[in-house]
């Protein structure tokens, strides 16, 4: 089987993780081209990872017939245009979330994807590929905790990355569209239903500069699904212990918890008590999942298997985020008018 020839568009925070996985860990794929607006970053990354080409213009990638698939991992605001260009060029697509930030963009993406028949498009909801999350999902689906009553999903980013947040967040779409989306996706996945009602609250509790770009540093969102399942979503960027991410699913016969990841199995016992160290950030907690989703994408392209996370899943998550933003702005619960 020939290797899947891949171009990576954007090699910043998330992009470099995927580019390294393609280049160094996936035997059935080849990183051919690195694309980034920062020419020196594109050049040095291509050289370090053994890619034969680099460019600052993603149109060069789309026009290159040697490229089979593109990884769209640049700024969220550019995802829609890149997806449309990749569809027009008949490429397979792996795209970081969110695919689009407005419903006009989502409509354009749906139209473009429909025209790119026979090509795989996978959206990077990586927590579905985490071994512990997959184990929990399998147990829930087997009925080990009875019928699902409530899902609680928590993401607390470490506050020590404040300077990074200040650079990244203005183009991210805001906390509901950026931070909460993985939790929205997990809640929908475990509830096995669509959201009917949303109520969101939040504020700026520490990072005052977030007010300058109309964002929050902490929020909480309640969801009611059509099948009656409740969900509680919590997000903040103020964690002091590290990357604090966990999930609980409560059922009629028990509950399942996917605990916060720990940095090692070492437990310290001293005059301050007993403690473990949290994972410092996302890669240490979800590194295996980042790799697994790339392997799954390459496998889907080469075998024709269906991808577990497509543009419909991405659209549903953006709908939930938009409803949360509307609820927060209006100070009231809102019903899901996107349901048909």
The 8 nearest C-alpha neighbors of each residue, nearest first, counted from 0:
[[1, 2, 27, 301, 3, 302, 28, 26],
 [2, 0, 3, 27, 28, 4, 301, 29],
 [1, 3, 28, 27, 4, 29, 0, 26],
 [2, 4, 28, 29, 5, 27, 67, 1],
 [5, 3, 29, 67, 66, 28, 31, 2],
 [4, 6, 68, 30, 69, 31, 66, 29],
 [5, 7, 32, 69, 31, 33, 30, 70],
 [6, 8, 70, 33, 69, 34, 18, 9],
 [9, 7, 34, 71, 72, 70, 73, 35],
 [8, 10, 73, 35, 72, 14, 34, 11],
 [11, 9, 14, 15, 35, 8, 12, 13],
 [10, 12, 14, 15, 13, 9, 73, 72],
 [11, 13, 14, 15, 10, 16, 72, 9],
 [14, 12, 16, 15, 11, 72, 17, 10],
 [13, 15, 10, 72, 11, 17, 16, 9],
 [14, 16, 10, 18, 17, 13, 11, 19],
 [17, 15, 13, 19, 14, 18, 20, 12],
 [16, 18, 20, 14, 19, 15, 21, 13],
 [19, 17, 15, 21, 20, 16, 14, 22],
 [20, 18, 22, 16, 17, 21, 23, 15],
 [19, 21, 17, 24, 23, 18, 22, 290],
 [22, 20, 18, 25, 19, 23, 24, 30],
 [23, 21, 19, 30, 20, 29, 48, 18],
 [22, 24, 20, 19, 21, 25, 48, 26],
 [23, 25, 20, 21, 22, 26, 19, 290],
 [26, 24, 21, 27, 28, 23, 20, 294],
 [27, 25, 28, 24, 2, 29, 23, 21],
 [26, 28, 2, 25, 3, 29, 1, 297],
 [29, 27, 3, 2, 26, 25, 4, 21],
 [28, 30, 4, 31, 5, 22, 3, 2],
 [29, 31, 5, 22, 50, 32, 6, 21],
 [30, 32, 50, 51, 5, 6, 29, 4],
 [33, 31, 6, 52, 53, 50, 30, 51],
 [32, 34, 53, 7, 45, 41, 6, 8],
 [35, 33, 8, 54, 55, 53, 41, 9],
 [34, 36, 9, 55, 37, 41, 8, 10],
 [35, 37, 55, 38, 56, 34, 9, 41],
 [38, 36, 35, 40, 39, 41, 55, 34],
 [39, 37, 41, 40, 55, 36, 42, 35],
 [38, 40, 42, 41, 37, 43, 44, 35],
 [41, 39, 43, 37, 38, 42, 44, 35],
 [40, 42, 38, 35, 44, 39, 33, 43],
 [43, 41, 39, 45, 40, 44, 53, 38],
 [42, 44, 46, 40, 45, 41, 39, 47],
 [45, 43, 47, 41, 46, 42, 40, 48],
 [46, 44, 50, 42, 48, 43, 47, 33],
 [45, 47, 43, 49, 44, 48, 42, 50],
 [46, 48, 44, 45, 49, 43, 50, 42],
 [49, 47, 45, 46, 50, 44, 22, 19],
 [48, 50, 46, 47, 45, 51, 22, 30],
 [51, 49, 45, 31, 30, 32, 52, 48],
 [50, 52, 31, 32, 49, 45, 53, 46],
 [53, 51, 32, 50, 31, 33, 45, 54],
 [52, 54, 33, 32, 34, 41, 42, 45],
 [53, 55, 34, 56, 33, 35, 41, 38],
 [54, 56, 36, 35, 34, 38, 57, 37],
 [57, 55, 58, 54, 59, 34, 36, 35],
 [56, 58, 60, 59, 34, 61, 55, 8],
 [57, 59, 61, 60, 56, 62, 84, 63],
 [60, 58, 62, 57, 61, 56, 63, 54],
 [59, 61, 57, 63, 58, 62, 6, 66],
 [60, 62, 58, 63, 59, 88, 85, 57],
 [63, 61, 59, 60, 58, 64, 88, 66],
 [62, 64, 60, 65, 61, 66, 59, 58],
 [65, 63, 66, 62, 67, 61, 60, 88],
 [64, 66, 63, 67, 4, 31, 5, 62],
 [67, 65, 4, 64, 5, 68, 63, 6],
 [68, 66, 4, 90, 5, 3, 91, 65],
 [69, 67, 91, 5, 90, 92, 66, 4],
 [70, 68, 6, 92, 5, 7, 71, 93],
 [69, 71, 7, 93, 94, 8, 72, 92],
 [72, 70, 94, 8, 73, 69, 93, 95],
 [73, 71, 14, 9, 95, 8, 70, 94],
 [72, 74, 9, 71, 8, 75, 77, 14],
 [73, 75, 76, 77, 72, 78, 170, 171],
 [76, 74, 78, 77, 171, 97, 73, 170],
 [75, 77, 74, 78, 170, 100, 171, 99],
 [78, 76, 75, 74, 79, 80, 81, 73],
 [79, 77, 81, 75, 98, 80, 76, 82],
 [78, 80, 82, 99, 81, 77, 98, 104],
 [81, 79, 83, 82, 78, 77, 84, 104],
 [80, 82, 84, 78, 79, 83, 85, 77],
 [83, 81, 85, 79, 84, 80, 78, 86],
 [84, 82, 86, 80, 81, 85, 111, 87],
 [83, 85, 81, 87, 82, 86, 80, 88],
 [86, 84, 88, 82, 90, 87, 83, 61],
 [87, 85, 89, 83, 115, 88, 84, 111],
 [86, 88, 84, 85, 89, 83, 115, 111],
 [87, 89, 85, 86, 90, 61, 84, 62],
 [90, 88, 86, 87, 115, 85, 91, 118],
 [91, 89, 68, 85, 67, 88, 86, 92],
 [90, 92, 68, 119, 118, 120, 67, 69],
 [93, 91, 120, 69, 68, 119, 70, 90],
 [92, 94, 70, 121, 120, 122, 71, 69],
 [95, 93, 71, 122, 70, 123, 92, 72],
 [94, 96, 123, 72, 122, 97, 71, 98],
 [97, 95, 98, 123, 122, 94, 124, 313],
 [96, 98, 99, 95, 75, 313, 100, 317],
 [97, 99, 96, 78, 79, 313, 94, 95],
 [100, 98, 79, 104, 97, 105, 101, 78],
 [99, 101, 172, 104, 97, 76, 102, 98],
 [102, 100, 104, 103, 99, 105, 317, 321],
 [101, 103, 105, 104, 106, 100, 99, 318],
 [102, 104, 106, 101, 105, 107, 99, 100],
 [103, 105, 107, 101, 102, 106, 99, 108],
 [104, 106, 102, 108, 107, 103, 99, 109],
 [107, 105, 109, 103, 108, 104, 102, 110],
 [106, 108, 104, 110, 105, 109, 111, 103],
 [109, 107, 105, 111, 110, 106, 112, 104],
 [110, 108, 106, 112, 111, 107, 113, 105],
 [111, 109, 107, 113, 108, 112, 106, 114],
 [110, 112, 108, 114, 113, 109, 83, 86],
 [113, 111, 115, 109, 114, 110, 108, 86],
 [114, 112, 110, 111, 115, 109, 116, 108],
 [113, 115, 111, 112, 116, 110, 86, 87],
 [116, 114, 112, 86, 113, 89, 118, 117],
 [117, 115, 118, 114, 113, 112, 89, 119],
 [116, 118, 115, 119, 91, 303, 89, 114],
 [119, 117, 91, 116, 115, 120, 90, 89],
 [118, 120, 91, 300, 92, 121, 117, 299],
 [121, 119, 92, 93, 91, 309, 118, 122],
 [120, 122, 93, 309, 308, 306, 94, 92],
 [123, 121, 94, 308, 309, 95, 93, 124],
 [124, 122, 95, 125, 96, 94, 121, 308],
 [125, 123, 126, 122, 127, 181, 308, 96],
 [124, 126, 123, 127, 128, 288, 289, 292],
 [127, 125, 129, 128, 124, 288, 132, 181],
 [126, 128, 125, 129, 124, 133, 132, 185],
 [129, 127, 288, 126, 125, 292, 291, 130],
 [128, 130, 288, 126, 132, 131, 127, 133],
 [131, 129, 133, 132, 134, 128, 288, 287],
 [130, 132, 134, 133, 129, 135, 257, 136],
 [133, 131, 135, 129, 134, 130, 136, 127],
 [132, 134, 136, 130, 131, 135, 129, 137],
 [135, 133, 131, 137, 132, 136, 130, 138],
 [134, 136, 132, 138, 133, 137, 131, 139],
 [137, 135, 133, 139, 138, 134, 140, 132],
 [138, 136, 140, 134, 139, 135, 133, 141],
 [139, 137, 141, 135, 136, 140, 143, 134],
 [138, 140, 136, 142, 141, 137, 143, 135],
 [139, 141, 137, 142, 138, 136, 143, 189],
 [142, 140, 138, 139, 143, 137, 144, 136],
 [141, 143, 145, 139, 140, 144, 138, 146],
 [142, 144, 138, 141, 145, 139, 252, 140],
 [145, 143, 252, 253, 250, 142, 254, 139],
 [146, 144, 252, 142, 251, 250, 143, 147],
 [145, 147, 250, 251, 148, 144, 142, 252],
 [148, 146, 250, 149, 249, 145, 228, 251],
 [149, 147, 250, 228, 249, 229, 146, 251],
 [148, 150, 229, 249, 230, 228, 248, 147],
 [151, 149, 230, 248, 247, 186, 231, 229],
 [152, 150, 231, 247, 230, 246, 232, 248],
 [151, 153, 246, 232, 182, 245, 231, 150],
 [154, 152, 233, 245, 244, 232, 234, 246],
 [155, 153, 244, 234, 243, 233, 156, 235],
 [156, 154, 235, 243, 234, 238, 236, 244],
 [155, 157, 236, 242, 238, 235, 237, 158],
 [158, 156, 238, 241, 242, 159, 237, 236],
 [157, 159, 237, 160, 238, 236, 161, 239],
 [158, 160, 161, 157, 239, 237, 162, 238],
 [161, 159, 158, 163, 162, 157, 164, 156],
 [160, 162, 164, 163, 159, 158, 165, 206],
 [163, 161, 165, 164, 160, 166, 159, 167],
 [162, 164, 166, 160, 165, 161, 167, 168],
 [163, 165, 161, 167, 166, 162, 168, 160],
 [164, 166, 162, 163, 167, 168, 161, 169],
 [167, 165, 163, 164, 168, 162, 169, 170],
 [166, 168, 164, 165, 169, 163, 170, 171],
 [167, 169, 171, 170, 164, 165, 166, 173],
 [168, 170, 171, 167, 212, 166, 172, 165],
 [171, 169, 168, 172, 167, 76, 75, 74],
 [170, 172, 168, 173, 169, 75, 177, 167],
 [171, 173, 176, 170, 177, 100, 174, 169],
 [174, 172, 214, 176, 171, 175, 177, 168],
 [173, 175, 178, 177, 176, 215, 179, 214],
 [176, 174, 320, 179, 173, 177, 178, 324],
 [177, 175, 320, 173, 172, 174, 180, 179],
 [178, 176, 174, 175, 180, 173, 179, 171],
 [177, 179, 174, 180, 175, 176, 234, 181],
 [180, 178, 175, 182, 181, 177, 183, 234],
 [179, 181, 183, 182, 178, 176, 177, 184],
 [182, 180, 184, 183, 179, 185, 124, 178],
 [181, 183, 185, 179, 184, 180, 152, 186],
 [184, 182, 180, 186, 181, 185, 316, 179],
 [183, 185, 181, 187, 182, 186, 188, 316],
 [184, 186, 188, 182, 187, 183, 189, 181],
 [187, 185, 183, 189, 188, 184, 190, 150],
 [186, 188, 190, 184, 185, 189, 191, 192],
 [189, 187, 185, 191, 186, 190, 184, 192],
 [188, 190, 186, 191, 187, 185, 136, 150],
 [191, 189, 187, 192, 188, 186, 228, 147],
 [192, 190, 188, 189, 187, 193, 186, 226],
 [191, 193, 190, 187, 224, 225, 226, 194],
 [192, 194, 224, 225, 187, 195, 191, 226],
 [195, 193, 224, 223, 196, 225, 222, 192],
 [194, 196, 224, 335, 225, 223, 334, 193],
 [197, 195, 334, 223, 333, 335, 222, 194],
 [198, 196, 222, 333, 332, 221, 323, 334],
 [197, 199, 332, 221, 326, 220, 323, 331],
 [200, 198, 220, 327, 323, 326, 219, 221],
 [201, 199, 219, 327, 218, 220, 198, 202],
 [202, 200, 218, 217, 219, 215, 199, 203],
 [201, 203, 215, 217, 204, 216, 218, 200],
 [202, 204, 215, 216, 205, 206, 207, 217],
 [203, 205, 202, 206, 216, 217, 207, 215],
 [204, 206, 207, 203, 216, 237, 208, 209],
 [207, 205, 208, 209, 203, 204, 216, 161],
 [206, 208, 209, 205, 210, 203, 204, 211],
 [207, 209, 210, 211, 206, 212, 165, 203],
 [210, 208, 214, 211, 207, 212, 206, 215],
 [209, 211, 213, 208, 212, 214, 207, 203],
 [212, 210, 209, 208, 213, 214, 207, 169],
 [213, 211, 210, 214, 209, 169, 208, 168],
 [214, 212, 210, 211, 209, 215, 173, 169],
 [213, 215, 209, 173, 212, 210, 174, 216],
 [216, 214, 203, 202, 217, 209, 174, 201],
 [215, 217, 203, 235, 236, 202, 206, 204],
 [218, 216, 235, 215, 234, 201, 202, 236],
 [219, 217, 201, 234, 200, 233, 235, 202],
 [218, 220, 233, 200, 232, 199, 201, 234],
 [221, 219, 199, 232, 198, 231, 200, 233],
 [220, 222, 231, 198, 230, 197, 232, 199],
 [223, 221, 197, 230, 229, 196, 231, 224],
 [224, 222, 229, 196, 195, 194, 228, 227],
 [225, 223, 194, 195, 228, 227, 226, 193],
 [224, 226, 195, 227, 193, 194, 192, 223],
 [225, 227, 224, 228, 192, 193, 190, 223],
 [226, 228, 224, 225, 223, 229, 148, 192],
 [229, 227, 148, 224, 149, 226, 223, 190],
 [230, 228, 149, 223, 222, 148, 224, 150],
 [231, 229, 150, 222, 149, 151, 221, 186],
 [230, 232, 151, 221, 220, 150, 222, 152],
 [233, 231, 220, 152, 219, 151, 153, 221],
 [234, 232, 219, 153, 218, 154, 220, 152],
 [235, 233, 154, 218, 155, 217, 153, 179],
 [234, 236, 217, 155, 216, 237, 156, 218],
 [235, 237, 156, 158, 216, 155, 157, 238],
 [236, 238, 158, 235, 157, 156, 239, 155],
 [239, 237, 157, 158, 155, 156, 240, 236],
 [238, 240, 241, 157, 158, 237, 159, 242],
 [241, 239, 238, 277, 242, 157, 243, 276],
 [242, 240, 279, 157, 277, 239, 278, 243],
 [243, 241, 280, 156, 279, 157, 278, 155],
 [242, 244, 155, 259, 241, 154, 156, 245],
 [245, 243, 154, 259, 153, 155, 242, 246],
 [246, 244, 259, 258, 153, 257, 152, 243],
 [245, 247, 152, 257, 151, 256, 153, 258],
 [248, 246, 256, 151, 255, 150, 257, 249],
 [247, 249, 150, 255, 254, 149, 151, 256],
 [248, 250, 254, 149, 148, 147, 253, 150],
 [251, 249, 147, 148, 144, 146, 253, 145],
 [250, 252, 145, 146, 253, 144, 147, 148],
 [253, 251, 144, 145, 250, 254, 143, 146],
 [254, 252, 144, 250, 251, 249, 145, 255],
 [255, 253, 249, 248, 250, 144, 256, 247],
 [254, 256, 248, 247, 249, 135, 257, 253],
 [255, 257, 247, 246, 258, 248, 254, 245],
 [258, 256, 246, 245, 247, 131, 132, 255],
 [259, 257, 245, 256, 260, 246, 244, 247],
 [260, 258, 245, 244, 243, 261, 257, 277],
 [261, 259, 278, 284, 277, 258, 262, 244],
 [260, 262, 277, 278, 263, 276, 259, 275],
 [261, 263, 278, 277, 276, 260, 264, 283],
 [264, 262, 265, 261, 276, 275, 266, 277],
 [263, 265, 266, 261, 262, 275, 276, 267],
 [264, 266, 263, 275, 267, 276, 262, 274],
 [267, 265, 275, 274, 264, 268, 273, 276],
 [266, 268, 274, 273, 275, 269, 265, 272],
 [269, 267, 273, 272, 266, 274, 270, 271],
 [268, 270, 271, 272, 267, 273, 274, 266],
 [271, 269, 272, 268, 273, 267, 274, 266],
 [272, 270, 269, 273, 268, 274, 267, 275],
 [271, 273, 269, 270, 268, 274, 267, 266],
 [272, 274, 268, 267, 269, 266, 271, 275],
 [275, 273, 267, 266, 272, 268, 276, 265],
 [276, 274, 266, 265, 267, 277, 261, 273],
 [275, 277, 262, 261, 278, 274, 263, 240],
 [278, 276, 261, 262, 241, 260, 279, 240],
 [277, 279, 262, 261, 242, 280, 260, 283],
 [278, 280, 241, 242, 277, 283, 281, 262],
 [281, 279, 242, 278, 282, 283, 241, 284],
 [280, 282, 284, 283, 285, 242, 279, 286],
 [283, 281, 286, 285, 284, 280, 289, 16],
 [282, 284, 281, 286, 278, 285, 280, 279],
 [285, 283, 281, 282, 260, 278, 286, 280],
 [284, 286, 288, 282, 287, 281, 283, 289],
 [287, 285, 282, 289, 288, 283, 284, 290],
 [286, 288, 290, 289, 285, 291, 129, 284],
 [287, 289, 129, 291, 128, 285, 290, 286],
 [290, 288, 286, 287, 292, 291, 125, 285],
 [289, 291, 287, 288, 293, 292, 20, 294],
 [292, 290, 288, 294, 293, 289, 295, 287],
 [291, 293, 295, 294, 289, 290, 128, 288],
 [294, 292, 296, 290, 295, 291, 297, 289],
 [293, 295, 291, 297, 292, 296, 298, 290],
 [296, 294, 292, 298, 293, 297, 299, 291],
 [297, 295, 299, 293, 298, 294, 292, 300],
 [296, 298, 300, 294, 299, 295, 301, 293],
 [297, 299, 295, 301, 296, 300, 302, 294],
 [300, 298, 304, 296, 303, 302, 297, 301],
 [301, 299, 297, 298, 303, 302, 119, 296],
 [300, 302, 298, 299, 303, 297, 3, 304],
 [303, 301, 299, 304, 300, 298, 297, 305],
 [302, 304, 299, 300, 301, 305, 298, 119],
 [305, 303, 299, 302, 306, 298, 300, 301],
 [304, 306, 299, 307, 303, 119, 308, 300],
 [305, 307, 308, 121, 299, 304, 309, 296],
 [306, 308, 305, 309, 121, 127, 122, 295],
 [309, 307, 122, 306, 121, 312, 124, 310],
 [310, 308, 121, 311, 122, 312, 120, 313],
 [309, 311, 313, 312, 314, 122, 308, 121],
 [312, 310, 314, 313, 309, 315, 308, 109],
 [313, 311, 315, 310, 314, 309, 308, 316],
 [314, 312, 310, 316, 311, 315, 317, 309],
 [313, 315, 311, 317, 316, 312, 310, 318],
 [316, 314, 318, 312, 317, 313, 311, 319],
 [315, 317, 319, 313, 318, 314, 184, 183],
 [318, 316, 320, 314, 319, 315, 321, 313],
 [319, 317, 315, 321, 316, 320, 322, 314],
 [318, 320, 322, 316, 317, 321, 323, 315],
 [321, 319, 317, 323, 175, 176, 322, 318],
 [322, 320, 324, 318, 323, 319, 317, 325],
 [321, 323, 325, 319, 320, 324, 326, 318],
 [324, 322, 326, 320, 199, 321, 325, 327],
 [323, 325, 321, 327, 322, 326, 328, 320],
 [326, 324, 322, 328, 323, 327, 329, 321],
 [327, 325, 323, 329, 331, 324, 332, 328],
 [326, 328, 199, 324, 330, 325, 200, 329],
 [327, 329, 325, 326, 330, 324, 331, 323],
 [330, 328, 326, 327, 331, 325, 332, 324],
 [331, 329, 327, 326, 328, 332, 200, 199],
 [330, 332, 326, 329, 198, 333, 327, 199],
 [333, 331, 198, 326, 197, 196, 334, 330],
 [332, 334, 197, 196, 326, 331, 198, 335],
 [335, 333, 196, 195, 336, 197, 332, 322],
 [334, 336, 195, 337, 196, 338, 333, 194],
 [335, 337, 338, 334, 339, 195, 333, 322],
 [338, 336, 335, 339, 318, 334, 315, 319],
 [339, 337, 336, 335, 195, 193, 194, 334],
 [338, 337, 336, 335, 193, 195, 194, 315]]
